Amino acid sequence: MATPLQVKQYLAAWFQMGKGVVAPRLPGGRLFTNRVMAPDLDHNLTYSPEFEQCWAQINLAPGTPGYLGDSYLEGTAQTIQELLSNDWDIDDCARCGMQVSMKVTGFSDSTCPCSDMPGLPNDTTIQPAEPRSNRVMLGQIHDRLSRLSRE
């Protein structure tokens, strides 16, 4: 089962690749922001307020006003609510390495959202960013340097 955090990370990665969420219940029928990641006050990389607003709309509980239960990532057929069920998981695409939804049991005709993107896979482009803590990253670098200096 894909957790809400995994689905959020999946959507964030594909938003960075230009894919949006088709939301038939919304005027315009699409949720998207170009600004997915932003530094916080400590210069850690976090989700932008614009992406958090999109995620809040997508992640509303059934029965809540504004619920977008029939929304789905462009290039896919599974709704966000299906991805949050026990029937689906998020894994890496064998073709492009990006995250893709996969049915846990049984057969699925799901394809990777990259299937309609010319030029993918492309190992020479920068992969989408994920949230990160500079303190944690610097700690890991410090640990590696400490190990190397002891060798």
GUTOR-46380 format. One line per field, with one value per residue: x negated, y, z negated of N, C-alpha, C, O in turn. Coordinates in steps of 0.2 Angstrom, whole numbers. Atoms other than C-alpha are relative to their C-alpha. Example, Ala and Ser with C-alpha at 12.3 -4.5 7.8 and 13.67 -1.06 7.14 Angstrom:
// residues 2
n.east: c(-4 | 4);
n.north: c(-6 | -6);
n.up: c(0 | 1);
ca.east: c(-62 | -68);
ca.north: c(-22 | -5);
ca.up: c(-39 | -36);
c.east: c(-4 | 4);
c.north: c(6 | 5);
c.up: c(0 | -3);
o.east: c(-9 | 1);
o.north: c(5 | 11);
o.up: c(-3 | -4);
//
This chain:
// residues 151
n.east: c(-4 | 3 | -1 | -1 | 7 | 3 | -4 | 2 | 6 | -2 | -3 | 5 | 5 | -3 | -1 | 7 | 1 | -5 | -7 | -5 | -5 | -7 | -5 | -6 | -5 | 2 | 0 | 6 | 1 | 7 | 4 | 7 | 4 | 7 | 4 | -1 | 5 | 2 | 4 | -3 | 4 | 6 | 3 | -2 | -5 | -7 | -6 | -2 | -7 | -5 | -1 | -4 | -7 | -3 | -1 | -5 | -7 | 0 | 0 | -7 | -3 | -7 | -5 | 2 | -1 | 6 | 3 | 2 | 1 | 1 | 6 | 6 | 5 | 0 | 4 | -2 | -7 | -2 | -2 | 5 | -3 | 2 | 7 | 0 | -3 | 4 | 1 | 5 | 6 | 4 | 6 | 4 | -1 | 6 | 2 | 3 | 2 | -5 | -5 | -6 | -5 | 0 | -5 | 3 | -2 | -4 | 3 | -2 | 2 | 2 | 7 | 4 | -1 | 5 | -2 | -2 | 5 | 6 | 7 | 1 | 4 | 6 | 4 | 4 | -4 | 0 | -6 | -3 | 2 | -4 | 2 | 6 | 2 | 7 | 3 | 1 | 4 | 7 | 2 | 3 | 7 | 4 | 2 | 4 | 7 | 3 | 2 | 6 | 6 | 3 | 2);
n.north: c(-6 | -6 | -4 | -7 | -3 | 3 | -3 | -7 | 0 | 2 | -5 | -6 | 2 | -1 | -7 | -3 | 2 | -3 | 3 | -2 | 4 | -2 | 0 | -2 | -4 | -7 | -4 | 1 | 7 | 3 | -3 | 0 | -6 | 1 | 0 | 5 | 0 | -7 | 1 | -3 | -5 | 3 | 2 | 7 | 0 | 2 | -2 | -7 | -1 | 2 | 7 | 3 | -1 | 5 | 6 | -1 | 1 | 6 | 5 | 0 | 7 | 1 | -3 | -7 | -5 | -1 | 7 | 1 | 7 | 2 | -3 | 5 | -3 | 0 | 6 | 6 | 2 | 1 | -6 | -1 | 4 | 7 | 1 | 0 | 6 | 6 | 4 | -3 | -2 | -4 | 3 | -3 | 2 | 3 | -3 | -7 | -1 | -5 | 4 | 2 | 3 | 7 | 4 | 4 | 7 | 0 | -3 | -7 | -3 | -7 | -2 | -6 | -7 | -2 | 3 | -5 | -5 | 1 | -2 | 4 | -2 | -4 | 0 | -6 | -6 | 0 | 4 | -5 | -1 | 2 | -4 | 2 | -4 | -2 | 3 | 7 | 1 | -2 | 5 | 6 | -2 | 0 | 7 | 3 | -3 | 2 | 7 | 0 | -2 | 5 | 6);
n.up: c(0 | 0 | 5 | -2 | -1 | -7 | -5 | 0 | -3 | -7 | -4 | 0 | -5 | -6 | -1 | -3 | -7 | -4 | 1 | 5 | 2 | -3 | 5 | -4 | 4 | 0 | -6 | -3 | 0 | 1 | 6 | -2 | 2 | -2 | 6 | 4 | 5 | 2 | 7 | 6 | 3 | 2 | -7 | -1 | -6 | 2 | -5 | 0 | 3 | -6 | -1 | 6 | -1 | -5 | 3 | 4 | -4 | -2 | 6 | 4 | 1 | -3 | 3 | 2 | -5 | -4 | -1 | -7 | 0 | -7 | -3 | -2 | -3 | -7 | -2 | 4 | 0 | 7 | 4 | 6 | 5 | -1 | 2 | 7 | 2 | 1 | -6 | -4 | 3 | -4 | -1 | -6 | -7 | -2 | -6 | 1 | 7 | 4 | 4 | -4 | 4 | -2 | 3 | 5 | -2 | -6 | -6 | -1 | -6 | 1 | -3 | 3 | -3 | -5 | -6 | -5 | 0 | -4 | 3 | 6 | 5 | -2 | 5 | 0 | 3 | 7 | 2 | 4 | 7 | 6 | 6 | 4 | 6 | -1 | 6 | -1 | -5 | 2 | 5 | -4 | -3 | 5 | 2 | -5 | 1 | 6 | -1 | -5 | 3 | 5 | -4);
ca.east: c(0 | -6 | -7 | 0 | -19 | -24 | -9 | -14 | -32 | -26 | -16 | -30 | -42 | -30 | -25 | -44 | -43 | -28 | -14 | 1 | 16 | 32 | 46 | 63 | 72 | 62 | 64 | 50 | 49 | 31 | 20 | 2 | -12 | -29 | -36 | -37 | -52 | -58 | -71 | -65 | -72 | -86 | -90 | -83 | -74 | -55 | -39 | -34 | -18 | -10 | -13 | -7 | 9 | 11 | 8 | 20 | 34 | 29 | 28 | 46 | 55 | 71 | 86 | 76 | 82 | 70 | 66 | 57 | 59 | 59 | 42 | 27 | 10 | 8 | 3 | 11 | 28 | 27 | 36 | 26 | 39 | 35 | 16 | 20 | 29 | 22 | 22 | 8 | -10 | -23 | -39 | -53 | -50 | -61 | -62 | -66 | -69 | -55 | -42 | -27 | -11 | -10 | 5 | 0 | 9 | 16 | 13 | 13 | 13 | 5 | -10 | -23 | -19 | -35 | -27 | -21 | -36 | -49 | -67 | -64 | -73 | -88 | -102 | -110 | -96 | -94 | -82 | -68 | -72 | -66 | -65 | -81 | -88 | -105 | -109 | -107 | -116 | -131 | -131 | -133 | -147 | -155 | -154 | -161 | -176 | -179 | -179 | -191 | -203 | -204 | -208);
ca.north: c(0 | 17 | 29 | 47 | 53 | 41 | 48 | 65 | 62 | 53 | 68 | 81 | 71 | 71 | 89 | 94 | 84 | 95 | 83 | 89 | 82 | 81 | 86 | 86 | 94 | 110 | 124 | 122 | 104 | 103 | 106 | 111 | 122 | 124 | 128 | 112 | 114 | 129 | 132 | 136 | 148 | 136 | 133 | 115 | 110 | 108 | 108 | 125 | 133 | 131 | 113 | 110 | 119 | 108 | 93 | 99 | 100 | 83 | 74 | 79 | 65 | 58 | 68 | 84 | 99 | 101 | 82 | 78 | 59 | 57 | 66 | 57 | 61 | 66 | 50 | 38 | 30 | 27 | 40 | 47 | 39 | 22 | 25 | 28 | 11 | -6 | -11 | 0 | 4 | 16 | 9 | 14 | 13 | 0 | 11 | 29 | 26 | 39 | 33 | 24 | 17 | -2 | -14 | -24 | -40 | -45 | -38 | -19 | -10 | 5 | 13 | 25 | 43 | 44 | 34 | 50 | 60 | 61 | 60 | 49 | 40 | 52 | 50 | 66 | 77 | 81 | 70 | 79 | 85 | 78 | 87 | 87 | 93 | 102 | 97 | 79 | 80 | 89 | 76 | 62 | 71 | 74 | 55 | 50 | 62 | 56 | 38 | 42 | 51 | 36 | 24);
ca.up: c(0 | 4 | -10 | -9 | -10 | 5 | 15 | 11 | 16 | 32 | 37 | 32 | 44 | 58 | 56 | 58 | 74 | 80 | 76 | 67 | 59 | 69 | 58 | 68 | 53 | 54 | 65 | 78 | 74 | 69 | 53 | 56 | 50 | 57 | 40 | 31 | 20 | 10 | -4 | -21 | -33 | -38 | -19 | -20 | -4 | -7 | 3 | 8 | 1 | 19 | 20 | 2 | 7 | 22 | 11 | -2 | 11 | 18 | 1 | -5 | -13 | -5 | -9 | -13 | -3 | 12 | 12 | 29 | 28 | 47 | 49 | 57 | 63 | 81 | 91 | 79 | 76 | 57 | 46 | 31 | 20 | 28 | 25 | 7 | 6 | 1 | 19 | 26 | 22 | 28 | 35 | 48 | 66 | 74 | 90 | 83 | 64 | 59 | 47 | 55 | 47 | 47 | 43 | 27 | 33 | 50 | 67 | 71 | 87 | 79 | 88 | 82 | 84 | 94 | 108 | 117 | 114 | 128 | 122 | 107 | 101 | 101 | 89 | 93 | 85 | 67 | 58 | 48 | 31 | 14 | -2 | -12 | -28 | -26 | -44 | -40 | -24 | -32 | -46 | -33 | -25 | -41 | -46 | -29 | -31 | -49 | -43 | -28 | -40 | -52 | -37);
c.east: c(-4 | 2 | 2 | -7 | -3 | 4 | -2 | -7 | 0 | 2 | -5 | -5 | 3 | 2 | -6 | -1 | 5 | 6 | 4 | 5 | 6 | 5 | 7 | 4 | -2 | 1 | -7 | -2 | -7 | -3 | -7 | -4 | -7 | -5 | 2 | -4 | -2 | -4 | 4 | -5 | -7 | -4 | 1 | 5 | 6 | 4 | 2 | 7 | 5 | 1 | 4 | 7 | 3 | 1 | 6 | 7 | 0 | 2 | 6 | 3 | 7 | 5 | -1 | 2 | -7 | -4 | -1 | -1 | -1 | -6 | -5 | -6 | 0 | -4 | 2 | 7 | 2 | 2 | -5 | 3 | -2 | -7 | 0 | 4 | -5 | -2 | -6 | -6 | -4 | -7 | -4 | 2 | -6 | -3 | -4 | -2 | 4 | 5 | 7 | 5 | 1 | 6 | -4 | 1 | 4 | -3 | 3 | -2 | -4 | -7 | -3 | 2 | -5 | 1 | 2 | -5 | -6 | -6 | -1 | -1 | -6 | -4 | -4 | 4 | 0 | 7 | 4 | -2 | 5 | -2 | -6 | -2 | -8 | -4 | -2 | -5 | -8 | -3 | -3 | -6 | -5 | -2 | -4 | -7 | -3 | -2 | -6 | -6 | -3 | -3 | -8);
c.north: c(6 | 5 | 7 | 4 | -3 | 3 | 7 | 1 | -2 | 6 | 6 | -2 | 2 | 8 | 4 | -2 | 3 | -3 | 3 | -5 | 2 | -1 | 3 | 4 | 7 | 4 | 0 | -7 | -3 | 4 | -1 | 6 | -2 | 0 | -5 | 0 | 7 | -1 | 3 | 5 | -2 | -3 | -7 | 1 | -3 | 1 | 7 | 1 | -2 | -7 | -3 | 2 | -5 | -7 | 0 | -1 | -8 | -5 | 1 | -6 | 0 | 3 | 7 | 4 | 1 | -7 | -1 | -8 | -3 | 3 | -5 | 4 | -1 | -6 | -6 | -1 | 0 | 7 | 0 | -4 | -8 | -1 | 0 | -6 | -5 | -3 | 3 | 2 | 5 | -3 | 4 | -3 | -4 | 4 | 7 | 1 | 5 | -5 | -1 | -4 | -8 | -4 | -5 | -8 | 0 | 4 | 7 | 2 | 6 | 0 | 5 | 6 | 2 | -2 | 5 | 6 | -1 | 1 | -4 | -7 | 4 | 1 | 6 | 6 | -1 | -3 | 5 | 0 | -3 | 5 | -3 | 5 | 1 | -3 | -7 | -2 | 1 | -5 | -6 | 1 | 0 | -7 | -3 | 2 | -3 | -7 | 0 | 2 | -5 | -6 | 2);
c.up: c(0 | -5 | 3 | 2 | 7 | 5 | 1 | 4 | 8 | 4 | 1 | 6 | 7 | 2 | 2 | 7 | 5 | 0 | -5 | -2 | 3 | -5 | 3 | -4 | -1 | 6 | 3 | 0 | -2 | -7 | 2 | -3 | 2 | -6 | -5 | -6 | -2 | -6 | -5 | -3 | -2 | 7 | 1 | 6 | -2 | 6 | -1 | -2 | 6 | 1 | -6 | 1 | 5 | -4 | -5 | 3 | 3 | -5 | -4 | -1 | 3 | -4 | -2 | 6 | 4 | 2 | 8 | 1 | 7 | 3 | 1 | 3 | 7 | 3 | -3 | 0 | -7 | -3 | -6 | -5 | 1 | -2 | -7 | -3 | -1 | 6 | 4 | -5 | 4 | 0 | 6 | 6 | 3 | 6 | -2 | -7 | -4 | -3 | 5 | -5 | 3 | -4 | -5 | 3 | 7 | 5 | 0 | 7 | 0 | 4 | -4 | 3 | 5 | 7 | 6 | 0 | 4 | -4 | -6 | 2 | 2 | -7 | -1 | -3 | -7 | -2 | -5 | -7 | -5 | -6 | -4 | -5 | 1 | -6 | 0 | 5 | -2 | -5 | 3 | 3 | -5 | -2 | 5 | 0 | -6 | 2 | 5 | -4 | -5 | 4 | 2);
o.east: c(-9 | 8 | 0 | -7 | -5 | 1 | -3 | -8 | -3 | 0 | -5 | -7 | -1 | 2 | -6 | -5 | 5 | 11 | 1 | 5 | 8 | 6 | 8 | 8 | 2 | 0 | -12 | -6 | -9 | -2 | -10 | -1 | -9 | -11 | 6 | -2 | -2 | -3 | 8 | -10 | -12 | -9 | -3 | 8 | 6 | 3 | 2 | 11 | 11 | 7 | 8 | 12 | 9 | 6 | 9 | 11 | 6 | 5 | 6 | 3 | 10 | 5 | 3 | 1 | -12 | -9 | 3 | -6 | -4 | -7 | -6 | -5 | 2 | -9 | -1 | 11 | 8 | -2 | -8 | 0 | -3 | -9 | -5 | 4 | -11 | -7 | -8 | -6 | -2 | -10 | -1 | 2 | -11 | -9 | -9 | -6 | 3 | 6 | 9 | 3 | 0 | 6 | -8 | -4 | 8 | -9 | 8 | -8 | -4 | -11 | 0 | 3 | -4 | -2 | 1 | -3 | -10 | -7 | -6 | 3 | -8 | -2 | -8 | 1 | -1 | 12 | 1 | -5 | 11 | -7 | -7 | 0 | -12 | -10 | -7 | -10 | -12 | -9 | -8 | -11 | -11 | -8 | -9 | -12 | -9 | -8 | -11 | -12 | -9 | -7 | -10);
o.north: c(7 | 6 | 8 | 7 | 1 | 5 | 9 | 5 | 1 | 7 | 9 | 3 | 4 | 10 | 8 | 1 | 2 | -1 | 5 | -11 | 8 | -6 | 9 | 8 | 11 | 1 | 1 | -9 | -9 | 10 | -6 | 11 | -8 | -2 | -4 | -2 | 11 | -5 | 8 | 6 | 1 | -6 | -10 | 5 | -9 | 4 | 10 | -4 | -4 | -9 | -7 | -2 | -7 | -10 | -5 | -4 | -10 | -10 | -2 | -11 | 5 | 3 | 11 | 3 | 3 | -7 | 0 | -10 | -8 | 2 | -10 | 9 | -6 | -7 | -11 | 4 | 0 | 12 | -5 | -7 | -11 | -6 | -4 | -7 | -4 | -7 | -1 | 3 | 5 | -5 | 9 | -9 | -1 | 3 | 8 | 6 | 6 | -11 | 3 | -7 | -9 | -3 | -8 | -11 | 5 | 6 | 9 | 0 | 10 | -4 | 9 | 6 | 7 | 0 | 4 | 11 | -6 | 6 | -3 | -10 | 3 | 5 | 7 | 12 | -6 | -1 | 10 | -5 | -3 | 8 | -9 | 11 | -4 | -5 | -10 | -6 | -2 | -6 | -9 | -3 | -3 | -9 | -7 | -1 | -4 | -9 | -4 | 0 | -5 | -10 | -3);
o.up: c(-4 | -6 | 8 | 7 | 11 | 11 | 7 | 8 | 12 | 10 | 6 | 10 | 11 | 8 | 7 | 10 | 11 | 4 | -10 | 0 | 3 | -9 | 3 | -1 | -3 | 11 | 0 | 5 | 0 | -8 | 4 | -3 | 2 | -5 | -9 | -12 | 3 | -11 | -4 | 0 | -3 | 6 | 6 | 7 | -4 | 11 | -6 | -2 | 5 | 2 | -5 | -2 | 4 | -3 | -6 | 1 | 2 | -4 | -10 | 3 | 5 | -10 | -4 | 12 | 1 | 5 | 12 | 4 | 7 | 9 | -2 | 6 | 10 | 0 | -2 | 2 | -9 | -3 | -8 | -9 | -4 | -5 | -10 | -9 | 0 | 6 | 9 | -11 | 10 | -5 | 9 | 7 | 2 | 8 | 1 | -8 | -10 | -2 | 9 | -10 | 9 | -10 | -2 | 3 | 8 | 5 | -1 | 9 | 4 | 4 | -7 | 9 | 9 | 12 | 12 | 3 | 2 | -7 | -9 | 6 | 8 | -11 | -6 | -4 | -10 | 1 | -8 | -10 | -4 | -6 | -4 | -5 | 1 | -5 | -1 | 4 | -1 | -6 | 1 | 3 | -4 | -3 | 4 | 0 | -6 | -1 | 4 | -2 | -6 | 1 | 5);
//
